[in-house]
Amino acid sequence: MGGAYSASKAALVNLAQSIQPELLRKNIYVQIINHGFVKTRLTAKNDFDMPQLMLPNIAAKKIFEQLNKPYKFEISFPFILSKFLRFISLVPYKLSFYITKKFLK
């Protein structure tokens, strides 16, 4: 179920956001990686569309490349999906619920 996945992911992102300022004072850098859908045995069981589904080696290469660039708190890809999800998080709930409902079967 997508709700359980989303809730646990949101909790981990919130934890990282809350401890990051404290840890930076000790020169500990926290990073989060928000990647899109990766083709695995688990995602093969999904019964919904997975936009921009990528192969594991492509996702791993992208993560490796981003980790070897100057520090950023968040690494997110693919571009279109990550920007869409960012947009959904910024609009009022009524609008975000309306938009996301359109994607459900």
The first five atom37 places (N, CA, C, CB, O) and aatype in JSON, in Angstrom:
{
  "aatype": [12, 7, 7, 0, 18, 15, 0, 15, 11, 0, 0, 10, 19, 2, 10, 0, 5, 15, 9, 5, 14, 6, 10, 10, 1, 11, 2, 9, 18, 19, 5, 9, 9, 2, 8, 7, 13, 19, 11, 16, 1, 10, 16, 0, 11, 2, 3, 13, 3, 12, 14, 5, 10, 12, 10, 14, 2, 9, 0, 0, 11, 11, 9, 13, 6, 5, 10, 2, 11, 14, 18, 11, 13, 6, 9, 15, 13, 14, 13, 9, 10, 15, 11, 13, 10, 1, 13, 9, 15, 10, 19, 14, 18, 11, 10, 15, 13, 18, 9, 16, 11, 11, 13, 10, 11],
  "atom_mask": [
    [1, 1, 1, 1, 1],
    [1, 1, 1, 0, 1],
    [1, 1, 1, 0, 1],
    [1, 1, 1, 1, 1],
    [1, 1, 1, 1, 1],
    [1, 1, 1, 1, 1],
    [1, 1, 1, 1, 1],
    [1, 1, 1, 1, 1],
    [1, 1, 1, 1, 1],
    [1, 1, 1, 1, 1],
    [1, 1, 1, 1, 1],
    [1, 1, 1, 1, 1],
    [1, 1, 1, 1, 1],
    [1, 1, 1, 1, 1],
    [1, 1, 1, 1, 1],
    [1, 1, 1, 1, 1],
    [1, 1, 1, 1, 1],
    [1, 1, 1, 1, 1],
    [1, 1, 1, 1, 1],
    [1, 1, 1, 1, 1],
    [1, 1, 1, 1, 1],
    [1, 1, 1, 1, 1],
    [1, 1, 1, 1, 1],
    [1, 1, 1, 1, 1],
    [1, 1, 1, 1, 1],
    [1, 1, 1, 1, 1],
    [1, 1, 1, 1, 1],
    [1, 1, 1, 1, 1],
    [1, 1, 1, 1, 1],
    [1, 1, 1, 1, 1],
    [1, 1, 1, 1, 1],
    [1, 1, 1, 1, 1],
    [1, 1, 1, 1, 1],
    [1, 1, 1, 1, 1],
    [1, 1, 1, 1, 1],
    [1, 1, 1, 0, 1],
    [1, 1, 1, 1, 1],
    [1, 1, 1, 1, 1],
    [1, 1, 1, 1, 1],
    [1, 1, 1, 1, 1],
    [1, 1, 1, 1, 1],
    [1, 1, 1, 1, 1],
    [1, 1, 1, 1, 1],
    [1, 1, 1, 1, 1],
    [1, 1, 1, 1, 1],
    [1, 1, 1, 1, 1],
    [1, 1, 1, 1, 1],
    [1, 1, 1, 1, 1],
    [1, 1, 1, 1, 1],
    [1, 1, 1, 1, 1],
    [1, 1, 1, 1, 1],
    [1, 1, 1, 1, 1],
    [1, 1, 1, 1, 1],
    [1, 1, 1, 1, 1],
    [1, 1, 1, 1, 1],
    [1, 1, 1, 1, 1],
    [1, 1, 1, 1, 1],
    [1, 1, 1, 1, 1],
    [1, 1, 1, 1, 1],
    [1, 1, 1, 1, 1],
    [1, 1, 1, 1, 1],
    [1, 1, 1, 1, 1],
    [1, 1, 1, 1, 1],
    [1, 1, 1, 1, 1],
    [1, 1, 1, 1, 1],
    [1, 1, 1, 1, 1],
    [1, 1, 1, 1, 1],
    [1, 1, 1, 1, 1],
    [1, 1, 1, 1, 1],
    [1, 1, 1, 1, 1],
    [1, 1, 1, 1, 1],
    [1, 1, 1, 1, 1],
    [1, 1, 1, 1, 1],
    [1, 1, 1, 1, 1],
    [1, 1, 1, 1, 1],
    [1, 1, 1, 1, 1],
    [1, 1, 1, 1, 1],
    [1, 1, 1, 1, 1],
    [1, 1, 1, 1, 1],
    [1, 1, 1, 1, 1],
    [1, 1, 1, 1, 1],
    [1, 1, 1, 1, 1],
    [1, 1, 1, 1, 1],
    [1, 1, 1, 1, 1],
    [1, 1, 1, 1, 1],
    [1, 1, 1, 1, 1],
    [1, 1, 1, 1, 1],
    [1, 1, 1, 1, 1],
    [1, 1, 1, 1, 1],
    [1, 1, 1, 1, 1],
    [1, 1, 1, 1, 1],
    [1, 1, 1, 1, 1],
    [1, 1, 1, 1, 1],
    [1, 1, 1, 1, 1],
    [1, 1, 1, 1, 1],
    [1, 1, 1, 1, 1],
    [1, 1, 1, 1, 1],
    [1, 1, 1, 1, 1],
    [1, 1, 1, 1, 1],
    [1, 1, 1, 1, 1],
    [1, 1, 1, 1, 1],
    [1, 1, 1, 1, 1],
    [1, 1, 1, 1, 1],
    [1, 1, 1, 1, 1],
    [1, 1, 1, 1, 1]
  ],
  "atom_positions": [
    [[0.84, -1.19, 0.0], [0.0, 0.0, 0.0], [0.89, 1.25, 0.0], [-0.96, 0.0, 1.22], [1.83, 1.36, 0.79]],
    [[0.57, 2.16, -0.88], [1.37, 3.37, -1.03], [1.35, 4.27, 0.19], [0.0, 0.0, 0.0], [2.35, 4.94, 0.48]],
    [[0.25, 4.29, 0.92], [0.14, 5.15, 2.09], [1.15, 4.81, 3.17], [0.0, 0.0, 0.0], [1.77, 5.7, 3.75]],
    [[1.33, 3.52, 3.43], [2.29, 3.11, 4.45], [3.72, 3.46, 4.04], [2.17, 1.6, 4.72], [4.51, 3.91, 4.85]],
    [[4.03, 3.24, 2.76], [5.35, 3.6, 2.25], [5.58, 5.1, 2.38], [5.51, 3.15, 0.79], [6.63, 5.54, 2.85]],
    [[4.6, 5.87, 1.95], [4.74, 7.33, 1.98], [4.89, 7.86, 3.4], [3.54, 7.99, 1.32], [5.68, 8.76, 3.65]],
    [[4.12, 7.29, 4.33], [4.18, 7.75, 5.72], [5.55, 7.48, 6.34], [3.09, 7.07, 6.55], [6.11, 8.34, 7.02]],
    [[6.09, 6.29, 6.1], [7.4, 5.97, 6.69], [8.5, 6.8, 6.03], [7.71, 4.46, 6.53], [9.44, 7.22, 6.7]],
    [[8.38, 7.04, 4.74], [9.37, 7.87, 4.05], [9.31, 9.3, 4.56], [9.13, 7.83, 2.52], [10.35, 9.92, 4.8]],
    [[8.11, 9.83, 4.73], [7.94, 11.19, 5.25], [8.52, 11.31, 6.66], [6.46, 11.59, 5.26], [9.12, 12.33, 7.01]],
    [[8.35, 10.27, 7.45], [8.9, 10.29, 8.81], [10.43, 10.35, 8.78], [8.43, 9.05, 9.6], [11.03, 11.09, 9.55]],
    [[11.04, 9.58, 7.9], [12.5, 9.58, 7.81], [13.03, 10.91, 7.27], [12.97, 8.44, 6.91], [14.06, 11.39, 7.73]],
    [[12.33, 11.49, 6.31], [12.74, 12.8, 5.79], [12.64, 13.85, 6.89], [11.86, 13.22, 4.58], [13.54, 14.67, 7.06]],
    [[11.54, 13.81, 7.66], [11.37, 14.76, 8.75], [12.45, 14.59, 9.81], [9.98, 14.6, 9.38], [12.96, 15.58, 10.33]],
    [[12.8, 13.35, 10.13], [13.88, 13.09, 11.09], [15.18, 13.68, 10.58], [14.04, 11.58, 11.35], [15.89, 14.35, 11.33]],
    [[15.51, 13.43, 9.33], [16.76, 13.95, 8.76], [16.78, 15.48, 8.79], [16.95, 13.45, 7.32], [17.81, 16.08, 9.1]],
    [[15.65, 16.11, 8.46], [15.57, 17.57, 8.49], [15.75, 18.11, 9.9], [14.23, 18.03, 7.93], [16.36, 19.16, 10.08]],
    [[15.23, 17.4, 10.88], [15.3, 17.91, 12.25], [16.67, 17.72, 12.9], [14.25, 17.24, 13.1], [17.08, 18.53, 13.73]],
    [[17.39, 16.67, 12.54], [18.7, 16.44, 13.17], [19.85, 17.05, 12.38], [18.94, 14.96, 13.33], [20.96, 17.2, 12.9]],
    [[19.6, 17.41, 11.11], [20.67, 17.92, 10.27], [21.36, 19.16, 10.86], [20.13, 18.25, 8.91], [22.59, 19.19, 10.89]],
    [[20.63, 20.18, 11.33], [21.32, 21.36, 11.88], [22.21, 21.04, 13.08], [20.3, 22.4, 12.29], [23.3, 21.59, 13.22]],
    [[21.74, 20.14, 13.94], [22.54, 19.76, 15.1], [23.81, 19.02, 14.69], [21.72, 18.89, 16.05], [24.9, 19.27, 15.22]],
    [[23.66, 18.11, 13.74], [24.81, 17.32, 13.32], [25.81, 18.12, 12.51], [24.35, 16.14, 12.5], [27.01, 17.86, 12.57]],
    [[25.33, 19.12, 11.76], [26.25, 19.97, 11.01], [27.23, 20.68, 11.94], [25.47, 21.0, 10.18], [28.39, 20.92, 11.58]],
    [[26.77, 21.02, 13.14], [27.65, 21.67, 14.12], [28.82, 20.77, 14.51], [26.86, 22.06, 15.37], [29.84, 21.25, 15.01]],
    [[28.66, 19.46, 14.28], [29.71, 18.48, 14.59], [30.37, 17.97, 13.31], [29.14, 17.3, 15.4], [31.05, 16.94, 13.32]],
    [[30.17, 18.69, 12.22], [30.7, 18.3, 10.9], [30.22, 16.94, 10.42], [32.2, 18.31, 10.95], [30.96, 16.2, 9.77]],
    [[28.98, 16.62, 10.76], [28.34, 15.39, 10.26], [27.28, 15.83, 9.26], [27.72, 14.52, 11.43], [26.37, 16.59, 9.61]],
    [[27.39, 15.37, 8.04], [26.5, 15.79, 6.97], [25.46, 14.7, 6.69], [27.3, 16.11, 5.69], [25.8, 13.57, 6.34]],
    [[24.21, 15.06, 6.85], [23.09, 14.16, 6.58], [22.61, 14.42, 5.16], [21.93, 14.35, 7.61], [22.5, 15.57, 4.73]],
    [[22.33, 13.35, 4.44], [21.77, 13.49, 3.1], [20.58, 12.55, 2.97], [22.83, 13.19, 2.01], [20.56, 11.46, 3.54]],
    [[19.6, 13.0, 2.21], [18.48, 12.14, 1.88], [18.48, 11.92, 0.37], [17.12, 12.75, 2.36], [18.85, 12.81, -0.4]],
    [[18.06, 10.75, -0.03], [17.98, 10.42, -1.44], [16.54, 10.07, -1.75], [18.94, 9.24, -1.81], [16.0, 9.08, -1.26]],
    [[15.92, 10.9, -2.57], [14.55, 10.67, -3.02], [14.59, 10.3, -4.49], [13.65, 11.93, -2.78], [14.5, 11.16, -5.37]],
    [[14.73, 9.02, -4.73], [14.76, 8.55, -6.11], [13.35, 8.14, -6.53], [15.75, 7.36, -6.28], [12.48, 7.92, -5.69]],
    [[13.16, 8.05, -7.8], [11.87, 7.63, -8.32], [11.72, 6.13, -8.23], [0.0, 0.0, 0.0], [12.35, 5.46, -7.41]],
    [[10.88, 5.6, -9.09], [10.6, 4.17, -9.08], [11.75, 3.4, -9.73], [9.28, 3.88, -9.81], [12.22, 3.74, -10.81]],
    [[12.18, 2.34, -9.04], [13.26, 1.49, -9.53], [12.68, 0.1, -9.78], [14.46, 1.43, -8.51], [11.96, -0.45, -8.94]],
    [[12.99, -0.46, -10.92], [12.47, -1.77, -11.3], [13.12, -2.86, -10.44], [12.73, -2.04, -12.8], [14.31, -3.14, -10.56]],
    [[12.3, -3.46, -9.58], [12.75, -4.54, -8.71], [11.66, -5.61, -8.65], [13.1, -4.01, -7.27], [10.58, -5.43, -9.23]],
    [[11.93, -6.71, -7.95], [10.89, -7.73, -7.76], [9.71, -7.14, -6.97], [11.46, -8.96, -7.02], [8.57, -7.52, -7.2]],
    [[10.0, -6.23, -6.05], [8.93, -5.63, -5.26], [8.07, -4.68, -6.09], [9.51, -4.89, -4.06], [6.84, -4.74, -6.03]],
    [[8.7, -3.8, -6.87], [7.91, -2.88, -7.69], [7.17, -3.62, -8.8], [8.8, -1.79, -8.29], [6.17, -3.11, -9.31]],
    [[7.63, -4.79, -9.18], [6.92, -5.6, -10.18], [5.54, -6.01, -9.68], [7.75, -6.85, -10.55], [4.66, -6.32, -10.48]],
    [[5.35, -6.01, -8.38], [4.06, -6.38, -7.79], [3.08, -5.21, -7.74], [4.26, -6.93, -6.39], [1.9, -5.4, -7.45]],
    [[3.56, -4.0, -8.01], [2.68, -2.83, -7.97], [1.63, -2.91, -9.07], [3.49, -1.54, -8.11], [1.91, -3.33, -10.19]],
    [[0.42, -2.5, -8.74], [-0.66, -2.52, -9.72], [-1.03, -1.1, -10.17], [-1.89, -3.22, -9.15], [-2.16, -0.85, -10.59]],
    [[-0.08, -0.19, -10.08], [-0.31, 1.19, -10.49], [0.82, 1.63, -11.4], [-0.43, 2.13, -9.27], [1.89, 1.02, -11.43]],
    [[0.56, 2.7, -12.13], [1.59, 3.23, -13.03], [2.76, 3.78, -12.23], [1.01, 4.32, -13.93], [2.57, 4.42, -11.19]],
    [[3.95, 3.53, -12.71], [5.16, 4.04, -12.07], [5.9, 4.88, -13.1], [6.06, 2.87, -11.53], [6.71, 4.37, -13.87]],
    [[5.63, 6.19, -13.1], [6.26, 7.05, -14.11], [7.78, 7.07, -13.99], [5.72, 8.46, -13.99], [8.34, 7.09, -12.9]],
    [[8.41, 7.05, -15.13], [9.87, 7.13, -15.22], [10.56, 5.99, -14.46], [10.35, 8.47, -14.67], [11.6, 6.19, -13.84]],
    [[9.96, 4.79, -14.52], [10.55, 3.6, -13.91], [11.95, 3.39, -14.47], [9.66, 2.34, -14.17], [12.14, 3.4, -15.69]],
    [[12.93, 3.22, -13.59], [14.31, 3.08, -14.05], [14.92, 1.76, -13.59], [15.15, 4.24, -13.55], [14.49, 1.16, -12.6]],
    [[15.91, 1.33, -14.32], [16.63, 0.11, -13.98], [17.53, 0.37, -12.77], [17.47, -0.39, -15.19], [17.98, 1.5, -12.58]],
    [[17.78, -0.66, -11.96], [18.6, -0.47, -10.76], [19.99, 0.09, -11.03], [18.73, -1.78, -10.04], [20.47, 0.94, -10.28]],
    [[20.64, -0.36, -12.1], [21.99, 0.13, -12.38], [21.99, 1.62, -12.75], [22.63, -0.68, -13.53], [22.94, 2.34, -12.45]],
    [[20.92, 2.09, -13.39], [20.81, 3.51, -13.72], [20.63, 4.33, -12.44], [19.63, 3.75, -14.71], [21.27, 5.36, -12.27]],
    [[19.75, 3.85, -11.55], [19.52, 4.55, -10.28], [20.8, 4.57, -9.45], [18.37, 3.88, -9.49], [21.15, 5.6, -8.87]],
    [[21.5, 3.45, -9.38], [22.74, 3.38, -8.6], [23.79, 4.33, -9.16], [23.28, 1.93, -8.58], [24.49, 5.0, -8.41]],
    [[23.9, 4.4, -10.47], [24.87, 5.31, -11.1], [24.53, 6.76, -10.78], [24.89, 5.1, -12.63], [25.42, 7.55, -10.47]],
    [[23.26, 7.1, -10.84], [22.83, 8.46, -10.54], [23.14, 8.81, -9.08], [21.31, 8.63, -10.83], [23.63, 9.91, -8.8]],
    [[22.86, 7.91, -8.17], [23.16, 8.15, -6.75], [24.66, 8.33, -6.56], [22.65, 6.97, -5.88], [25.1, 9.26, -5.88]],
    [[25.45, 7.46, -7.15], [26.91, 7.55, -7.03], [27.42, 8.9, -7.55], [27.59, 6.41, -7.81], [28.23, 9.56, -6.9]],
    [[26.92, 9.3, -8.71], [27.34, 10.58, -9.29], [26.98, 11.75, -8.37], [26.69, 10.78, -10.68], [27.8, 12.65, -8.16]],
    [[25.78, 11.73, -7.83], [25.33, 12.84, -6.98], [26.1, 12.88, -5.65], [23.83, 12.71, -6.71], [26.38, 13.96, -5.12]],
    [[26.43, 11.72, -5.12], [27.19, 11.67, -3.86], [28.61, 12.19, -4.03], [27.22, 10.24, -3.32], [29.25, 12.61, -3.07]],
    [[29.09, 12.16, -5.26], [30.45, 12.62, -5.53], [30.5, 14.07, -6.0], [31.1, 11.73, -6.56], [31.55, 14.55, -6.44]],
    [[29.39, 14.76, -5.91], [29.34, 16.19, -6.2], [29.39, 16.95, -4.87], [28.06, 16.56, -7.02], [29.3, 16.34, -3.81]],
    [[29.54, 18.27, -4.94], [29.49, 19.04, -3.69], [28.22, 18.74, -2.9], [29.59, 20.55, -3.99], [27.17, 18.45, -3.47]],
    [[28.34, 18.81, -1.6], [27.26, 18.44, -0.68], [25.95, 19.15, -0.97], [27.67, 18.73, 0.74], [25.9, 20.36, -1.14]],
    [[24.88, 18.36, -1.03], [23.51, 18.85, -1.05], [22.74, 17.99, -0.06], [22.88, 18.78, -2.51], [22.93, 16.78, 0.0]],
    [[21.86, 18.62, 0.72], [21.06, 17.87, 1.68], [20.2, 16.82, 0.99], [20.18, 18.82, 2.49], [20.11, 15.69, 1.45]],
    [[19.58, 17.21, -0.11], [18.68, 16.29, -0.81], [19.17, 15.97, -2.21], [17.28, 16.87, -0.87], [19.53, 16.86, -2.99]],
    [[19.17, 14.69, -2.51], [19.42, 14.21, -3.87], [18.08, 13.66, -4.34], [20.58, 13.11, -3.93], [17.54, 12.73, -3.74]],
    [[17.55, 14.23, -5.42], [16.26, 13.74, -5.91], [16.3, 13.62, -7.43], [15.11, 14.67, -5.46], [16.84, 14.48, -8.12]],
    [[15.72, 12.57, -7.92], [15.61, 12.3, -9.34], [14.57, 11.21, -9.55], [16.99, 11.87, -9.94], [14.26, 10.52, -8.58]],
    [[14.01, 11.02, -10.71], [14.22, 11.77, -11.93], [13.59, 13.16, -11.84], [13.65, 11.01, -13.12], [12.71, 13.41, -11.02]],
    [[14.07, 14.04, -12.69], [13.74, 15.45, -12.62], [12.24, 15.73, -12.63], [14.39, 16.18, -13.76], [11.73, 16.39, -11.73]],
    [[11.53, 15.22, -13.62], [10.11, 15.54, -13.77], [9.31, 15.04, -12.57], [9.55, 14.93, -15.07], [8.5, 15.78, -12.02]],
    [[9.53, 13.8, -12.17], [8.8, 13.24, -11.03], [9.11, 14.01, -9.75], [9.14, 11.76, -10.85], [8.2, 14.33, -8.99]],
    [[10.38, 14.29, -9.51], [10.74, 14.98, -8.26], [10.17, 16.4, -8.22], [12.26, 15.03, -8.1], [9.75, 16.87, -7.16]],
    [[10.15, 17.08, -9.36], [9.58, 18.44, -9.39], [8.06, 18.4, -9.22], [9.94, 19.15, -10.72], [7.49, 19.27, -8.57]],
    [[7.41, 17.4, -9.79], [5.97, 17.24, -9.61], [5.65, 17.0, -8.13], [5.44, 16.07, -10.47], [4.73, 17.62, -7.59]],
    [[6.38, 16.12, -7.48], [6.14, 15.84, -6.06], [6.42, 17.06, -5.19], [7.0, 14.66, -5.6], [5.73, 17.29, -4.2]],
    [[7.42, 17.84, -5.55], [7.7, 19.09, -4.83], [6.52, 20.06, -4.99], [9.01, 19.75, -5.35], [6.09, 20.68, -4.02]],
    [[6.02, 20.17, -6.21], [4.87, 21.03, -6.47], [3.66, 20.6, -5.63], [4.5, 21.0, -7.96], [3.02, 21.44, -5.0]],
    [[3.36, 19.3, -5.61], [2.23, 18.78, -4.84], [2.37, 19.12, -3.36], [2.11, 17.26, -5.02], [1.37, 19.37, -2.68]],
    [[3.6, 19.12, -2.86], [3.8, 19.42, -1.44], [3.59, 20.9, -1.11], [5.2, 18.99, -1.01], [3.43, 21.26, 0.05]],
    [[3.6, 21.76, -2.12], [3.49, 23.2, -1.9], [2.07, 23.74, -2.07], [4.41, 23.92, -2.83], [1.75, 24.82, -1.56]],
    [[1.22, 23.01, -2.77], [-0.13, 23.52, -3.01], [-1.05, 23.16, -1.84], [-0.7, 22.94, -4.34], [-0.72, 22.26, -1.06]],
    [[-2.17, 23.84, -1.7], [-3.12, 23.53, -0.62], [-3.6, 22.07, -0.7], [-4.33, 24.47, -0.68], [-3.66, 21.49, -1.78]],
    [[-3.92, 21.51, 0.45], [-4.34, 20.11, 0.51], [-5.47, 19.8, -0.45], [-4.76, 19.77, 1.92], [-5.44, 18.77, -1.14]],
    [[-6.47, 20.66, -0.51], [-7.62, 20.39, -1.37], [-7.18, 20.16, -2.82], [-8.63, 21.55, -1.3], [-7.66, 19.24, -3.48]],
    [[-6.28, 20.99, -3.29], [-5.79, 20.85, -4.66], [-4.89, 19.62, -4.8], [-5.02, 22.1, -5.07], [-5.0, 18.89, -5.79]],
    [[-4.01, 19.38, -3.84], [-3.11, 18.22, -3.94], [-3.9, 16.92, -3.9], [-2.08, 18.24, -2.8], [-3.57, 15.97, -4.62]],
    [[-4.95, 16.85, -3.06], [-5.78, 15.65, -3.02], [-6.51, 15.45, -4.36], [-6.8, 15.73, -1.86], [-6.62, 14.32, -4.84]],
    [[-6.99, 16.52, -4.93], [-7.68, 16.44, -6.22], [-6.73, 15.92, -7.3], [-8.24, 17.82, -6.61], [-7.09, 15.04, -8.09]],
    [[-5.53, 16.46, -7.33], [-4.55, 16.05, -8.35], [-4.13, 14.6, -8.17], [-3.31, 16.95, -8.31], [-4.12, 13.83, -9.13]],
    [[-3.8, 14.21, -6.95], [-3.33, 12.84, -6.73], [-4.44, 11.82, -6.92], [-2.74, 12.7, -5.33], [-4.17, 10.69, -7.32]],
    [[-5.68, 12.2, -6.64], [-6.81, 11.29, -6.86], [-6.92, 10.92, -8.33], [-8.13, 11.94, -6.37], [-7.34, 9.81, -8.66]],
    [[-6.55, 11.84, -9.21], [-6.61, 11.58, -10.65], [-5.66, 10.47, -11.08], [-6.29, 12.85, -11.42], [-5.85, 9.86, -12.13]],
    [[-4.63, 10.2, -10.28], [-3.65, 9.18, -10.64], [-4.03, 7.79, -10.13], [-2.29, 9.57, -10.09], [-3.42, 6.8, -10.52]],
    [[-5.04, 7.72, -9.27], [-5.46, 6.42, -8.74], [-6.4, 5.72, -9.71], [-6.15, 6.59, -7.37], [-7.17, 6.38, -10.41]],
    [[-6.32, 4.41, -9.76], [-7.22, 3.65, -10.66], [-8.52, 3.37, -9.97], [-6.57, 2.32, -11.1], [-9.4, 2.74, -10.56]]
  ]
}
